[in-house]
Amino acid sequence: MRFYRLLTPIAAALLVAGCATNDPYGGQTQRSNTTATGAGIGAAVGAVAGALSGDGSTSRRDRALIGAAVGAAAGAGVGAYMDRQERQLRDSLQGSRIEIDRRGDEILLNMPSSVTFGFDSSELTAQARDSLNEVANVLREYTDTRVNIAGHTDSIGDANYNQRLSERRAQAVGSYLSQNGVSPVRLNTVGYGEAQPIASNETEQGRAQNRRVEITLTPTEGAQNYQAQ
């Protein structure tokens, strides 16, 4: 019975969170699976945390309802923040050949080596610099976003050399973003060498896919505050 009573405020918060959300930037009501998912997760976490903090059964129900509402608002805020950031990146990077993949509250930018670097080089091409200028413009606006930059190679050649090349390429992207106004505190660079292929290294097409730099954008805790703006 107590479990049922606890589920009631959680279910209510999930229902409300999944209906519609306000885009805090454009001021328009919109439906967003990502935003609703974030709100739902926030509601559930908030409800459980609120319930655990109460002393009696009535107190637990009240705290669960309050916690669910607060958690839903925080989750929806993060979702709307990343929704808006994703739209601006897609608009800015049209025609750049950079792939944009949304994964929950994360945004992945996949930069193939054919766009970013010449053969066996860690010097950014002119096309890469143009694209990174657009990325930096968006990141300067969305300051509650962490930026993880990962370099990857194919399996051709010495593994240790490939590891160092992947690190140099990630650092080149990070340095360029920093030079264009993105705080170094927000940036993390790492090289994985040939350890994380996304395609077969048995074909040239597969090896080309594996030679890449991935920029993963993750919201910080401050992103949840944008729901209230």
CYANA upper distance limits for C-alpha pairs under 8 A (distance plus 0.5 A):
  1 MET  CA      5 ARG  CA      6.84
  2 ARG  CA      6 LEU  CA      6.74
  2 ARG  CA     57 SER  CA      7.98
  3 PHE  CA      7 LEU  CA      6.78
  4 TYR  CA      8 THR  CA      6.94
  5 ARG  CA      9 PRO  CA      8.09
  5 ARG  CA     61 ARG  CA      7.39
  6 LEU  CA     10 ILE  CA      7.47
  6 LEU  CA     51 ALA  CA      7.89
  6 LEU  CA     60 ARG  CA      8.24
  6 LEU  CA     61 ARG  CA      6.58
  6 LEU  CA     64 ALA  CA      7.47
  7 LEU  CA     11 ALA  CA      6.45
  8 THR  CA     12 ALA  CA      6.75
  9 PRO  CA     13 ALA  CA      6.62
  9 PRO  CA     47 ALA  CA      7.79
  9 PRO  CA     61 ARG  CA      7.90
  9 PRO  CA     64 ALA  CA      7.00
  9 PRO  CA     65 LEU  CA      5.46
  9 PRO  CA     68 ALA  CA      7.51
 10 ILE  CA     14 LEU  CA      6.67
 10 ILE  CA     43 ALA  CA      6.97
 10 ILE  CA     44 ALA  CA      6.20
 10 ILE  CA     47 ALA  CA      6.44
 10 ILE  CA     64 ALA  CA      7.88
 10 ILE  CA     65 LEU  CA      7.47
 10 ILE  CA     68 ALA  CA      6.60
 11 ALA  CA     15 LEU  CA      6.64
 12 ALA  CA     16 VAL  CA      6.81
 13 ALA  CA     17 ALA  CA      6.49
 13 ALA  CA     40 GLY  CA      7.72
 13 ALA  CA     43 ALA  CA      6.43
 13 ALA  CA     44 ALA  CA      8.43
 13 ALA  CA     65 LEU  CA      8.23
 13 ALA  CA     68 ALA  CA      6.42
 13 ALA  CA     69 ALA  CA      6.67
 13 ALA  CA     72 ALA  CA      7.38
 14 LEU  CA     18 GLY  CA      6.58
 14 LEU  CA     39 ALA  CA      7.82
 14 LEU  CA     40 GLY  CA      5.36
 14 LEU  CA     43 ALA  CA      6.85
 14 LEU  CA     44 ALA  CA      8.00
 14 LEU  CA     72 ALA  CA      8.15
 15 LEU  CA     19 CYS  CA      7.11
 16 VAL  CA     20 ALA  CA      8.19
 17 ALA  CA     21 THR  CA      7.88
 17 ALA  CA     36 ALA  CA      6.06
 17 ALA  CA     39 ALA  CA      5.93
 17 ALA  CA     40 GLY  CA      6.41
 17 ALA  CA     43 ALA  CA      8.45
 17 ALA  CA     72 ALA  CA      6.79
 17 ALA  CA     76 ALA  CA      7.96
 18 GLY  CA     33 ASN  CA      8.24
 18 GLY  CA     36 ALA  CA      5.16
 18 GLY  CA     37 THR  CA      7.71
 18 GLY  CA     39 ALA  CA      7.89
 18 GLY  CA     40 GLY  CA      7.45
 19 CYS  CA     31 ARG  CA      7.67
 19 CYS  CA     36 ALA  CA      7.94
 20 ALA  CA     29 THR  CA      7.12
 20 ALA  CA     30 GLN  CA      6.42
 20 ALA  CA     31 ARG  CA      5.59
 20 ALA  CA     32 SER  CA      7.89
 20 ALA  CA     36 ALA  CA      8.00
 21 THR  CA     29 THR  CA      6.19
 21 THR  CA     30 GLN  CA      6.15
 21 THR  CA     31 ARG  CA      6.81
 21 THR  CA     32 SER  CA      7.95
 21 THR  CA     35 THR  CA      7.92
 21 THR  CA     36 ALA  CA      8.03
 21 THR  CA     76 ALA  CA      7.67
 21 THR  CA     80 ALA  CA      8.44
 22 ASN  CA     27 GLY  CA      6.88
 22 ASN  CA     28 GLN  CA      6.27
 22 ASN  CA     29 THR  CA      4.96
 22 ASN  CA     30 GLN  CA      6.64
 22 ASN  CA     80 ALA  CA      8.31
 22 ASN  CA    227 GLN  CA      8.32
 23 ASP  CA     27 GLY  CA      5.83
 23 ASP  CA     28 GLN  CA      5.97
 23 ASP  CA     29 THR  CA      6.58
 23 ASP  CA     30 GLN  CA      7.12
 23 ASP  CA     80 ALA  CA      6.39
 23 ASP  CA     84 ARG  CA      8.38
 23 ASP  CA    227 GLN  CA      8.32
 24 PRO  CA     28 GLN  CA      8.23
 24 PRO  CA     80 ALA  CA      7.59
 24 PRO  CA     81 TYR  CA      8.34
 24 PRO  CA    226 TYR  CA      6.96
 24 PRO  CA    227 GLN  CA      6.27
 24 PRO  CA    228 ALA  CA      7.75
 24 PRO  CA    229 GLN  CA      6.30
 25 TYR  CA     84 ARG  CA      7.89
 25 TYR  CA    229 GLN  CA      8.36
 31 ARG  CA     35 THR  CA      8.45
 31 ARG  CA     36 ALA  CA      8.32
 32 SER  CA     36 ALA  CA      6.45
 33 ASN  CA     37 THR  CA      6.42
 34 THR  CA     38 GLY  CA      6.68
 34 THR  CA     79 GLY  CA      6.37
 34 THR  CA     83 ASP  CA      8.23
 34 THR  CA    104 GLY  CA      6.59
 34 THR  CA    105 ASP  CA      7.65
 35 THR  CA     39 ALA  CA      6.64
 35 THR  CA     75 GLY  CA      7.66
 35 THR  CA     76 ALA  CA      5.54
 35 THR  CA     77 GLY  CA      8.08
 35 THR  CA     78 VAL  CA      7.82
 35 THR  CA     79 GLY  CA      4.45
 35 THR  CA     80 ALA  CA      6.17
 35 THR  CA     83 ASP  CA      8.03
 36 ALA  CA     40 GLY  CA      6.52
 36 ALA  CA     75 GLY  CA      8.48
 36 ALA  CA     76 ALA  CA      6.82
 36 ALA  CA     79 GLY  CA      7.96
 37 THR  CA     41 ILE  CA      6.67
 37 THR  CA     75 GLY  CA      8.34
 37 THR  CA     76 ALA  CA      8.43
 37 THR  CA     79 GLY  CA      8.48
 38 GLY  CA     42 GLY  CA      6.53
 38 GLY  CA     72 ALA  CA      7.92
 38 GLY  CA     75 GLY  CA      4.86
 38 GLY  CA     76 ALA  CA      6.06
 38 GLY  CA     78 VAL  CA      7.63
 38 GLY  CA     79 GLY  CA      6.32
 38 GLY  CA    104 GLY  CA      8.49
 38 GLY  CA    105 ASP  CA      8.08
 39 ALA  CA     43 ALA  CA      6.47
 39 ALA  CA     71 GLY  CA      7.46
 39 ALA  CA     72 ALA  CA      4.61
 39 ALA  CA     73 ALA  CA      6.81
 39 ALA  CA     74 ALA  CA      7.40
 39 ALA  CA     75 GLY  CA      4.54
 39 ALA  CA     76 ALA  CA      4.86
 39 ALA  CA     77 GLY  CA      8.36
 39 ALA  CA     79 GLY  CA      8.11
 40 GLY  CA     44 ALA  CA      6.73
 40 GLY  CA     72 ALA  CA      6.44
 40 GLY  CA     75 GLY  CA      7.67
 41 ILE  CA     45 VAL  CA      6.66
 41 ILE  CA     71 GLY  CA      8.24
 41 ILE  CA     72 ALA  CA      7.73
 41 ILE  CA     75 GLY  CA      7.36
 42 GLY  CA     46 GLY  CA      6.34
 42 GLY  CA     68 ALA  CA      7.57
 42 GLY  CA     70 VAL  CA      8.32
 42 GLY  CA     71 GLY  CA      4.59
 42 GLY  CA     72 ALA  CA      5.18
 42 GLY  CA     73 ALA  CA      7.98
 42 GLY  CA     74 ALA  CA      6.99
 42 GLY  CA     75 GLY  CA      5.32
 42 GLY  CA     76 ALA  CA      8.41
 43 ALA  CA     47 ALA  CA      6.42
 43 ALA  CA     67 GLY  CA      7.57
 43 ALA  CA     68 ALA  CA      4.51
 43 ALA  CA     69 ALA  CA      6.60
 43 ALA  CA     70 VAL  CA      7.57
 43 ALA  CA     71 GLY  CA      4.92
 43 ALA  CA     72 ALA  CA      4.67
 43 ALA  CA     73 ALA  CA      8.31
 43 ALA  CA     75 GLY  CA      8.03
 44 ALA  CA     48 VAL  CA      6.74
 44 ALA  CA     68 ALA  CA      6.54
 44 ALA  CA     71 GLY  CA      7.79
 44 ALA  CA     72 ALA  CA      8.37
 45 VAL  CA     49 ALA  CA      6.61
 45 VAL  CA     67 GLY  CA      8.39
 45 VAL  CA     68 ALA  CA      7.63
 45 VAL  CA     71 GLY  CA      7.12
 46 GLY  CA     50 GLY  CA      6.45
 46 GLY  CA     64 ALA  CA      7.54
 46 GLY  CA     66 ILE  CA      8.38
 46 GLY  CA     67 GLY  CA      4.71
 46 GLY  CA     68 ALA  CA      5.03
 46 GLY  CA     69 ALA  CA      7.89
 46 GLY  CA     70 VAL  CA      7.09
 46 GLY  CA     71 GLY  CA      5.05
 46 GLY  CA     72 ALA  CA      8.03
 47 ALA  CA     51 ALA  CA      6.53
 47 ALA  CA     63 ARG  CA      7.75
 47 ALA  CA     64 ALA  CA      4.57
 47 ALA  CA     65 LEU  CA      6.55
 47 ALA  CA     66 ILE  CA      7.67
 47 ALA  CA     67 GLY  CA      5.08
 47 ALA  CA     68 ALA  CA      4.63
 47 ALA  CA     69 ALA  CA      8.32
 47 ALA  CA     71 GLY  CA      7.92
 48 VAL  CA     52 LEU  CA      6.65
 48 VAL  CA     64 ALA  CA      6.68
 48 VAL  CA     67 GLY  CA      8.01
 48 VAL  CA     68 ALA  CA      8.32
 49 ALA  CA     53 SER  CA      6.94
 49 ALA  CA     64 ALA  CA      7.65
 49 ALA  CA     67 GLY  CA      7.24
 50 GLY  CA     54 GLY  CA      7.34
 50 GLY  CA     60 ARG  CA      7.41
 50 GLY  CA     63 ARG  CA      5.06
 50 GLY  CA     64 ALA  CA      4.91
 50 GLY  CA     65 LEU  CA      8.03
 50 GLY  CA     66 ILE  CA      7.51
 50 GLY  CA     67 GLY  CA      5.31
 50 GLY  CA     68 ALA  CA      8.07
 51 ALA  CA     59 SER  CA      8.23
 51 ALA  CA     60 ARG  CA      4.84
 51 ALA  CA     61 ARG  CA      6.79
 51 ALA  CA     62 ASP  CA      8.25
 51 ALA  CA     63 ARG  CA      5.90
 51 ALA  CA     64 ALA  CA      4.95
 51 ALA  CA     67 GLY  CA      8.28
 52 LEU  CA     60 ARG  CA      7.30
 53 SER  CA     60 ARG  CA      7.58
 53 SER  CA     63 ARG  CA      7.82
 54 GLY  CA     59 SER  CA      5.63
 54 GLY  CA     60 ARG  CA      4.94
 54 GLY  CA     63 ARG  CA      6.90
 55 ASP  CA     59 SER  CA      6.62
 55 ASP  CA     60 ARG  CA      7.08
 56 GLY  CA     60 ARG  CA      6.50
 57 SER  CA     61 ARG  CA      6.82
 58 THR  CA     62 ASP  CA      6.78
 59 SER  CA     63 ARG  CA      6.51
 60 ARG  CA     64 ALA  CA      6.40
 61 ARG  CA     65 LEU  CA      6.73
 62 ASP  CA     66 ILE  CA      6.81
 63 ARG  CA     67 GLY  CA      6.34
 64 ALA  CA     68 ALA  CA      6.42
 65 LEU  CA     69 ALA  CA      6.80
 66 ILE  CA     70 VAL  CA      6.77
 67 GLY  CA     71 GLY  CA      6.42
 68 ALA  CA     72 ALA  CA      6.45
 69 ALA  CA     73 ALA  CA      6.75
 70 VAL  CA     74 ALA  CA      6.80
 71 GLY  CA     75 GLY  CA      6.60
 72 ALA  CA     76 ALA  CA      6.48
 73 ALA  CA     77 GLY  CA      6.54
 73 ALA  CA    224 GLN  CA      8.23
 73 ALA  CA    227 GLN  CA      7.27
 74 ALA  CA     78 VAL  CA      6.93
 74 ALA  CA    224 GLN  CA      5.23
 74 ALA  CA    225 ASN  CA      7.46
 74 ALA  CA    227 GLN  CA      7.58
 75 GLY  CA     79 GLY  CA      6.79
 75 GLY  CA    224 GLN  CA      7.05
 76 ALA  CA     80 ALA  CA      6.55
 76 ALA  CA    224 GLN  CA      7.92
 76 ALA  CA    227 GLN  CA      7.27
 77 GLY  CA     81 TYR  CA      6.56
 77 GLY  CA    223 ALA  CA      7.22
 77 GLY  CA    224 GLN  CA      4.97
 77 GLY  CA    225 ASN  CA      6.82
 77 GLY  CA    226 TYR  CA      5.97
 77 GLY  CA    227 GLN  CA      4.51
 77 GLY  CA    228 ALA  CA      8.12
 78 VAL  CA     82 MET  CA      6.74
 78 VAL  CA    105 ASP  CA      7.82
 78 VAL  CA    219 PRO  CA      7.46
 78 VAL  CA    223 ALA  CA      5.75
 78 VAL  CA    224 GLN  CA      5.10
 78 VAL  CA    225 ASN  CA      8.32
 78 VAL  CA    226 TYR  CA      7.82
 78 VAL  CA    227 GLN  CA      7.98
 79 GLY  CA     83 ASP  CA      6.49
 79 GLY  CA    105 ASP  CA      6.77
 80 ALA  CA     84 ARG  CA      6.64
 80 ALA  CA    226 TYR  CA      8.45
 80 ALA  CA    227 GLN  CA      7.81
 81 TYR  CA     85 GLN  CA      6.83
 81 TYR  CA    223 ALA  CA      6.93
 81 TYR  CA    224 GLN  CA      8.20
 81 TYR  CA    226 TYR  CA      7.10
 81 TYR  CA    227 GLN  CA      8.36
 82 MET  CA     86 GLU  CA      6.46
 82 MET  CA    105 ASP  CA      6.94
 82 MET  CA    106 GLU  CA      7.97
 82 MET  CA    107 ILE  CA      8.24
 82 MET  CA    219 PRO  CA      7.81
 83 ASP  CA     87 ARG  CA      6.84
 84 ARG  CA     88 GLN  CA      6.94
 85 GLN  CA     89 LEU  CA      6.77
 85 GLN  CA    138 VAL  CA      7.72
 85 GLN  CA    142 TYR  CA      7.65
 86 GLU  CA     90 ARG  CA      6.67
 86 GLU  CA    102 ARG  CA      8.31
 86 GLU  CA    107 ILE  CA      7.52
 87 ARG  CA     91 ASP  CA      6.69
 88 GLN  CA     92 SER  CA      6.54
 88 GLN  CA    138 VAL  CA      7.48
 89 LEU  CA     93 LEU  CA      6.41
 89 LEU  CA    134 GLU  CA      8.24
 89 LEU  CA    135 VAL  CA      7.32
 89 LEU  CA    138 VAL  CA      7.30
 90 ARG  CA     94 GLN  CA      6.60
 90 ARG  CA    100 ILE  CA      7.73
 92 SER  CA    134 GLU  CA      6.54
 92 SER  CA    135 VAL  CA      8.26
 93 LEU  CA     97 ARG  CA      8.38
 93 LEU  CA     98 ILE  CA      7.51
 93 LEU  CA    131 SER  CA      7.13
 93 LEU  CA    134 GLU  CA      7.44
 93 LEU  CA    135 VAL  CA      8.42
 96 SER  CA    127 GLN  CA      8.43
 96 SER  CA    131 SER  CA      7.03
 97 ARG  CA    111 MET  CA      8.19
 97 ARG  CA    115 VAL  CA      7.83
 98 ILE  CA    109 LEU  CA      7.03
 98 ILE  CA    110 ASN  CA      6.23
 98 ILE  CA    111 MET  CA      5.63
 98 ILE  CA    112 PRO  CA      7.69
 98 ILE  CA    115 VAL  CA      8.45
 99 GLU  CA    108 LEU  CA      8.43
 99 GLU  CA    109 LEU  CA      6.18
 99 GLU  CA    110 ASN  CA      5.50
 99 GLU  CA    111 MET  CA      7.28
100 ILE  CA    107 ILE  CA      7.49
100 ILE  CA    108 LEU  CA      6.22
100 ILE  CA    109 LEU  CA      5.30
100 ILE  CA    110 ASN  CA      6.98
101 ASP  CA    107 ILE  CA      6.39
101 ASP  CA    108 LEU  CA      5.52
101 ASP  CA    109 LEU  CA      7.05
101 ASP  CA    110 ASN  CA      8.43
102 ARG  CA    106 GLU  CA      6.55
102 ARG  CA    107 ILE  CA      5.17
102 ARG  CA    108 LEU  CA      6.73
103 ARG  CA    107 ILE  CA      6.57
103 ARG  CA    108 LEU  CA      7.87
105 ASP  CA    218 THR  CA      7.29
105 ASP  CA    219 PRO  CA      7.59
106 GLU  CA    216 THR  CA      7.25
106 GLU  CA    217 LEU  CA      6.07
106 GLU  CA    218 THR  CA      5.47
106 GLU  CA    219 PRO  CA      7.72
107 ILE  CA    216 THR  CA      6.24
107 ILE  CA    217 LEU  CA      5.56
107 ILE  CA    218 THR  CA      7.39
108 LEU  CA    214 GLU  CA      7.20
108 LEU  CA    215 ILE  CA      6.24
108 LEU  CA    216 THR  CA      5.04
108 LEU  CA    217 LEU  CA      6.85
109 LEU  CA    214 GLU  CA      6.09
109 LEU  CA    215 ILE  CA      5.45
109 LEU  CA    216 THR  CA      6.82
110 ASN  CA    212 ARG  CA      7.35
110 ASN  CA    213 VAL  CA      6.64
110 ASN  CA    214 GLU  CA      5.14
110 ASN  CA    215 ILE  CA      7.04
111 MET  CA    115 VAL  CA      7.18
111 MET  CA    116 THR  CA      7.10
111 MET  CA    212 ARG  CA      6.06
111 MET  CA    213 VAL  CA      5.61
111 MET  CA    214 GLU  CA      6.52
111 MET  CA    215 ILE  CA      8.40
112 PRO  CA    116 THR  CA      6.93
112 PRO  CA    208 ALA  CA      8.00
112 PRO  CA    209 GLN  CA      7.22
112 PRO  CA    211 ARG  CA      6.74
112 PRO  CA    212 ARG  CA      4.84
112 PRO  CA    213 VAL  CA      6.93
113 SER  CA    117 PHE  CA      5.68
113 SER  CA    118 GLY  CA      7.67
113 SER  CA    208 ALA  CA      7.94
113 SER  CA    211 ARG  CA      5.99
113 SER  CA    212 ARG  CA      5.52
113 SER  CA    213 VAL  CA      7.70
114 SER  CA    118 GLY  CA      7.41
114 SER  CA    208 ALA  CA      8.41
115 VAL  CA    125 THR  CA      7.64
115 VAL  CA    127 GLN  CA      6.92
115 VAL  CA    128 ALA  CA      6.39
116 THR  CA    124 LEU  CA      5.98
116 THR  CA    125 THR  CA      6.00
116 THR  CA    127 GLN  CA      7.49
116 THR  CA    128 ALA  CA      5.18
116 THR  CA    129 ARG  CA      8.47
117 PHE  CA    121 SER  CA      6.43
117 PHE  CA    122 SER  CA      6.55
117 PHE  CA    123 GLU  CA      6.48
117 PHE  CA    124 LEU  CA      5.70
117 PHE  CA    125 THR  CA      6.04
117 PHE  CA    128 ALA  CA      8.17
118 GLY  CA    122 SER  CA      8.02
118 GLY  CA    123 GLU  CA      7.84
118 GLY  CA    124 LEU  CA      8.29
118 GLY  CA    125 THR  CA      7.60
120 ASP  CA    165 LEU  CA      8.24
121 SER  CA    165 LEU  CA      8.29
121 SER  CA    169 ARG  CA      8.46
122 SER  CA    165 LEU  CA      7.51
122 SER  CA    168 ARG  CA      6.45
122 SER  CA    169 ARG  CA      5.33
122 SER  CA    172 ALA  CA      7.19
123 GLU  CA    169 ARG  CA      8.06
123 GLU  CA    172 ALA  CA      7.56
124 LEU  CA    128 ALA  CA      6.38
124 LEU  CA    129 ARG  CA      6.96
124 LEU  CA    172 ALA  CA      7.64
124 LEU  CA    173 VAL  CA      8.15
125 THR  CA    129 ARG  CA      6.85
126 ALA  CA    130 ASP  CA      6.77
127 GLN  CA    131 SER  CA      6.81
128 ALA  CA    132 LEU  CA      6.55
129 ARG  CA    133 ASN  CA      6.55
129 ARG  CA    176 TYR  CA      8.28
130 ASP  CA    134 GLU  CA      7.28
131 SER  CA    135 VAL  CA      6.95
132 LEU  CA    136 ALA  CA      6.44
132 LEU  CA    173 VAL  CA      8.42
132 LEU  CA    176 TYR  CA      8.11
132 LEU  CA    177 LEU  CA      7.33
133 ASN  CA    137 ASN  CA      6.75
133 ASN  CA    177 LEU  CA      8.10
133 ASN  CA    180 ASN  CA      7.64
134 GLU  CA    138 VAL  CA      7.08
135 VAL  CA    139 LEU  CA      6.71
136 ALA  CA    140 ARG  CA      6.52
136 ALA  CA    177 LEU  CA      6.31
136 ALA  CA    180 ASN  CA      6.81
136 ALA  CA    181 GLY  CA      7.52
136 ALA  CA    182 VAL  CA      6.88
137 ASN  CA    141 GLU  CA      7.29
138 VAL  CA    142 TYR  CA      6.87
139 LEU  CA    143 THR  CA      6.80
139 LEU  CA    145 THR  CA      7.87
139 LEU  CA    182 VAL  CA      7.16
140 ARG  CA    181 GLY  CA      7.14
140 ARG  CA    182 VAL  CA      6.35
144 ASP  CA    219 PRO  CA      6.39
144 ASP  CA    220 THR  CA      5.76
144 ASP  CA    221 GLU  CA      7.97
144 ASP  CA    222 GLY  CA      6.27
144 ASP  CA    223 ALA  CA      5.93
145 THR  CA    186 ARG  CA      7.86
145 THR  CA    217 LEU  CA      6.63
145 THR  CA    218 THR  CA      5.93
145 THR  CA    219 PRO  CA      5.00
145 THR  CA    220 THR  CA      6.10
145 THR  CA    223 ALA  CA      8.11
146 ARG  CA    186 ARG  CA      5.65
146 ARG  CA    187 LEU  CA      7.06
146 ARG  CA    217 LEU  CA      6.15
146 ARG  CA    218 THR  CA      5.58
146 ARG  CA    219 PRO  CA      6.65
146 ARG  CA    220 THR  CA      7.01
147 VAL  CA    186 ARG  CA      6.39
147 VAL  CA    187 LEU  CA      5.44
147 VAL  CA    188 ASN  CA      6.79
147 VAL  CA    215 ILE  CA      7.10
147 VAL  CA    216 THR  CA      6.36
147 VAL  CA    217 LEU  CA      5.46
147 VAL  CA    218 THR  CA      7.18
148 ASN  CA    187 LEU  CA      6.48
148 ASN  CA    188 ASN  CA      5.29
148 ASN  CA    189 THR  CA      6.49
148 ASN  CA    190 VAL  CA      8.35
148 ASN  CA    215 ILE  CA      6.11
148 ASN  CA    216 THR  CA      5.60
148 ASN  CA    217 LEU  CA      7.07
149 ILE  CA    170 ALA  CA      6.20
149 ILE  CA    171 GLN  CA      8.41
149 ILE  CA    173 VAL  CA      7.95
149 ILE  CA    174 GLY  CA      7.35
149 ILE  CA    187 LEU  CA      7.93
149 ILE  CA    188 ASN  CA      6.52
149 ILE  CA    189 THR  CA      5.20
149 ILE  CA    190 VAL  CA      6.79
149 ILE  CA    213 VAL  CA      7.44
149 ILE  CA    214 GLU  CA      6.28
149 ILE  CA    215 ILE  CA      5.06
149 ILE  CA    216 THR  CA      7.01
150 ALA  CA    166 SER  CA      8.22
150 ALA  CA    167 GLU  CA      8.27
150 ALA  CA    170 ALA  CA      6.05
150 ALA  CA    189 THR  CA      6.40
150 ALA  CA    190 VAL  CA      5.43
150 ALA  CA    191 GLY  CA      5.98
150 ALA  CA    192 TYR  CA      7.47
150 ALA  CA    213 VAL  CA      6.09
150 ALA  CA    214 GLU  CA      5.68
150 ALA  CA    215 ILE  CA      6.96
151 GLY  CA    166 SER  CA      4.89
151 GLY  CA    167 GLU  CA      6.45
151 GLY  CA    168 ARG  CA      8.45
151 GLY  CA    169 ARG  CA      6.48
151 GLY  CA    170 ALA  CA      5.34
151 GLY  CA    190 VAL  CA      6.93
151 GLY  CA    191 GLY  CA      5.12
151 GLY  CA    192 TYR  CA      6.53
151 GLY  CA    193 GLY  CA      7.41
151 GLY  CA    212 ARG  CA      6.76
151 GLY  CA    213 VAL  CA      5.04
151 GLY  CA    214 GLU  CA      7.06
152 HIS  CA    163 GLN  CA      8.48
152 HIS  CA    166 SER  CA      5.72
152 HIS  CA    191 GLY  CA      6.87
152 HIS  CA    192 TYR  CA      5.92
152 HIS  CA    193 GLY  CA      5.45
152 HIS  CA    194 GLU  CA      6.54
152 HIS  CA    195 ALA  CA      8.28
152 HIS  CA    196 GLN  CA      7.60
152 HIS  CA    197 PRO  CA      8.21
152 HIS  CA    210 ASN  CA      6.94
152 HIS  CA    211 ARG  CA      6.04
152 HIS  CA    212 ARG  CA      5.82
152 HIS  CA    213 VAL  CA      6.56
153 THR  CA    162 ASN  CA      6.73
153 THR  CA    163 GLN  CA      8.25
153 THR  CA    165 LEU  CA      8.33
153 THR  CA    166 SER  CA      6.71
153 THR  CA    192 TYR  CA      8.21
153 THR  CA    193 GLY  CA      5.65
153 THR  CA    194 GLU  CA      5.41
153 THR  CA    197 PRO  CA      8.32
153 THR  CA    207 ARG  CA      8.44
153 THR  CA    210 ASN  CA      6.14
153 THR  CA    211 ARG  CA      4.77
153 THR  CA    212 ARG  CA      7.04
154 ASP  CA    162 ASN  CA      8.34
154 ASP  CA    193 GLY  CA      8.04
154 ASP  CA    194 GLU  CA      5.74
154 ASP  CA    197 PRO  CA      7.58
154 ASP  CA    201 ASN  CA      6.92
154 ASP  CA    207 ARG  CA      5.68
154 ASP  CA    208 ALA  CA      7.90
154 ASP  CA    210 ASN  CA      5.72
154 ASP  CA    211 ARG  CA      5.99
155 SER  CA    159 ALA  CA      7.57
155 SER  CA    162 ASN  CA      8.23
155 SER  CA    194 GLU  CA      5.78
155 SER  CA    201 ASN  CA      6.90
155 SER  CA    207 ARG  CA      8.11
157 GLY  CA    161 TYR  CA      7.97
157 GLY  CA    162 ASN  CA      7.62
158 ASP  CA    162 ASN  CA      6.73
159 ALA  CA    163 GLN  CA      6.65
159 ALA  CA    193 GLY  CA      7.53
159 ALA  CA    194 GLU  CA      7.41
160 ASN  CA    164 ARG  CA      6.93
160 ASN  CA    193 GLY  CA      8.31
161 TYR  CA    165 LEU  CA      6.67
162 ASN  CA    166 SER  CA      6.62
162 ASN  CA    193 GLY  CA      5.53
162 ASN  CA    194 GLU  CA      7.14
163 GLN  CA    167 GLU  CA      6.87
163 GLN  CA    191 GLY  CA      6.76
163 GLN  CA    192 TYR  CA      6.60
163 GLN  CA    193 GLY  CA      4.31
163 GLN  CA    194 GLU  CA      7.48
164 ARG  CA    168 ARG  CA      6.72
164 ARG  CA    191 GLY  CA      7.77
164 ARG  CA    193 GLY  CA      7.66
165 LEU  CA    169 ARG  CA      6.70
165 LEU  CA    191 GLY  CA      8.37
165 LEU  CA    193 GLY  CA      7.74
166 SER  CA    170 ALA  CA      6.75
166 SER  CA    190 VAL  CA      8.38
166 SER  CA    191 GLY  CA      5.22
166 SER  CA    192 TYR  CA      6.87
166 SER  CA    193 GLY  CA      5.73
167 GLU  CA    171 GLN  CA      6.63
167 GLU  CA    189 THR  CA      7.97
167 GLU  CA    190 VAL  CA      6.32
167 GLU  CA    191 GLY  CA      4.55
167 GLU  CA    192 TYR  CA      7.88
167 GLU  CA    193 GLY  CA      8.11
168 ARG  CA    172 ALA  CA      6.56
168 ARG  CA    191 GLY  CA      8.21
169 ARG  CA    173 VAL  CA      6.95
169 ARG  CA    191 GLY  CA      8.49
169 ARG  CA    213 VAL  CA      7.91
170 ALA  CA    174 GLY  CA      6.76
170 ALA  CA    189 THR  CA      6.10
170 ALA  CA    190 VAL  CA      6.77
170 ALA  CA    191 GLY  CA      6.96
170 ALA  CA    213 VAL  CA      7.08
171 GLN  CA    175 SER  CA      6.42
171 GLN  CA    189 THR  CA      6.38
171 GLN  CA    190 VAL  CA      8.17
172 ALA  CA    176 TYR  CA      6.71
173 VAL  CA    177 LEU  CA      6.83
174 GLY  CA    178 SER  CA      6.67
174 GLY  CA    184 PRO  CA      8.49
174 GLY  CA    187 LEU  CA      7.14
174 GLY  CA    188 ASN  CA      8.06
174 GLY  CA    189 THR  CA      7.11
175 SER  CA    179 GLN  CA      6.62
176 TYR  CA    180 ASN  CA      6.84
177 LEU  CA    181 GLY  CA      7.16
177 LEU  CA    182 VAL  CA      6.09
178 SER  CA    182 VAL  CA      5.19
178 SER  CA    183 SER  CA      6.37
178 SER  CA    184 PRO  CA      6.19
182 VAL  CA    186 ARG  CA      7.92
183 SER  CA    187 LEU  CA      7.65
192 TYR  CA    196 GLN  CA      7.15
194 GLU  CA    210 ASN  CA      8.34
196 GLN  CA    210 ASN  CA      8.47
197 PRO  CA    201 ASN  CA      8.21
197 PRO  CA    210 ASN  CA      5.77
198 ILE  CA    206 GLY  CA      8.42
198 ILE  CA    209 GLN  CA      7.42
198 ILE  CA    210 ASN  CA      6.34
199 ALA  CA    206 GLY  CA      5.35
199 ALA  CA    207 ARG  CA      7.51
199 ALA  CA    209 GLN  CA      6.91
199 ALA  CA    210 ASN  CA      6.80
200 SER  CA    206 GLY  CA      5.38
200 SER  CA    207 ARG  CA      7.18
201 ASN  CA    206 GLY  CA      5.90
201 ASN  CA    207 ARG  CA      5.34
201 ASN  CA    210 ASN  CA      8.18
202 GLU  CA    206 GLY  CA      7.42
202 GLU  CA    207 ARG  CA      7.81
203 THR  CA    207 ARG  CA      6.70
204 GLU  CA    208 ALA  CA      6.53
205 GLN  CA    209 GLN  CA      7.01
206 GLY  CA    210 ASN  CA      6.92
207 ARG  CA    211 ARG  CA      6.88
208 ALA  CA    212 ARG  CA      8.39
219 PRO  CA    223 ALA  CA      6.41
222 GLY  CA    226 TYR  CA      8.39
225 ASN  CA    229 GLN  CA      7.87
